[in-house]
Amino acid sequence: MGEIMAGLALGPSLLGLLPGNLTEVLFPPSARPYLDVLAQVGLVLFMFGVGYRFDLSPACRCTSETSACRACGCCSLSSWWPAWASSPGPPVRRS
């Protein structure tokens, strides 16, 4: 939880609100590619830690109702995902 709060505090959400353009001072553009790689490695390690502690035993004791609900969720996801993934995105305004 502390990593998430630190990321929010150091990101443009809170740090960008302060006067003086502190984001540019603390994170210069020349260092941002290295910080991006470091952030991606940190995210992979964080997700590995979450997955390592994940307990699957409650999911194995599921009933037929929860299995049906899970199947409906997978079917609905597979029906809208191709349309969303192939959408071009928002239009770009050029002046």
C-alpha positions as CSV (number, residue, x, y, z in Angstrom):
1,M,0.0,0.0,0.0
2,G,2.9,2.3,0.7
3,E,4.3,1.9,-2.8
4,I,1.0,2.9,-4.3
5,M,0.6,6.0,-2.1
6,A,4.2,7.0,-2.9
7,G,3.5,6.7,-6.6
8,L,0.4,8.8,-6.3
9,A,2.3,11.5,-4.3
10,L,5.3,11.6,-6.6
11,G,3.2,11.5,-9.8
12,P,1.4,14.4,-11.5
13,S,-1.6,13.9,-9.4
14,L,-0.3,15.6,-6.3
15,L,3.2,16.8,-7.2
16,G,2.0,18.5,-10.3
17,L,-0.4,20.6,-8.3
18,L,2.5,22.3,-6.4
19,P,4.0,25.5,-7.9
20,G,7.4,25.5,-9.5
21,N,7.1,22.6,-11.9
22,L,8.7,20.2,-9.4
23,T,8.0,17.2,-11.6
24,E,10.6,18.5,-14.2
25,V,13.1,19.3,-11.5
26,L,12.9,15.9,-9.7
27,F,12.5,13.8,-12.8
28,P,14.4,15.4,-15.7
29,P,13.5,14.3,-19.2
30,S,16.9,12.6,-19.7
31,A,16.3,10.3,-16.7
32,R,12.7,9.4,-17.5
33,P,13.5,6.3,-19.8
34,Y,15.6,4.8,-16.9
35,L,12.9,5.6,-14.4
36,D,10.3,3.9,-16.7
37,V,12.4,0.7,-16.9
38,L,12.8,0.8,-13.1
39,A,9.1,1.3,-12.7
40,Q,8.3,-1.6,-14.9
41,V,10.7,-3.9,-13.1
42,G,9.1,-2.8,-9.8
43,L,5.7,-3.5,-11.1
44,V,6.7,-7.0,-12.2
45,L,8.2,-7.7,-8.7
46,F,5.1,-6.3,-7.0
47,M,2.7,-8.5,-9.1
48,F,5.0,-11.5,-8.5
49,G,4.7,-10.9,-4.7
50,V,0.9,-10.6,-4.9
51,G,0.6,-13.8,-7.0
52,Y,3.0,-15.7,-4.7
53,R,0.7,-15.0,-1.7
54,F,-2.6,-15.6,-3.6
55,D,-4.6,-18.4,-2.1
56,L,-6.6,-20.4,-4.6
57,S,-8.3,-22.7,-2.1
58,P,-11.5,-20.6,-1.8
59,A,-11.8,-20.7,-5.6
60,C,-11.6,-24.5,-5.7
61,R,-14.5,-24.9,-3.3
62,C,-16.9,-23.1,-5.6
63,T,-20.5,-24.1,-6.2
64,S,-22.4,-24.4,-9.4
65,E,-23.9,-21.0,-9.0
66,T,-20.5,-19.3,-8.9
67,S,-19.3,-21.4,-11.8
68,A,-22.2,-20.2,-13.9
69,C,-21.6,-16.6,-12.9
70,R,-17.9,-17.0,-13.8
71,A,-18.8,-18.5,-17.2
72,C,-21.2,-15.6,-18.0
73,G,-18.5,-13.1,-17.1
74,C,-16.1,-14.9,-19.4
75,C,-18.6,-15.0,-22.2
76,S,-19.5,-11.3,-21.9
77,L,-15.8,-10.3,-21.8
78,S,-15.1,-12.3,-24.9
79,S,-18.0,-10.7,-26.7
80,W,-16.9,-7.0,-26.2
81,W,-13.1,-7.4,-26.1
82,P,-12.5,-7.8,-29.8
83,A,-14.5,-4.7,-30.6
84,W,-12.8,-2.6,-27.9
85,A,-9.3,-3.8,-28.9
86,S,-9.7,-2.9,-32.5
87,S,-11.2,0.5,-32.0
88,P,-9.1,3.4,-33.3
89,G,-9.4,5.4,-30.1
90,P,-10.4,9.0,-29.7
91,P,-10.1,11.4,-32.6
92,V,-7.0,13.6,-32.7
93,R,-7.5,17.3,-33.3
94,R,-5.0,19.0,-35.4
95,S,-4.8,22.8,-35.5
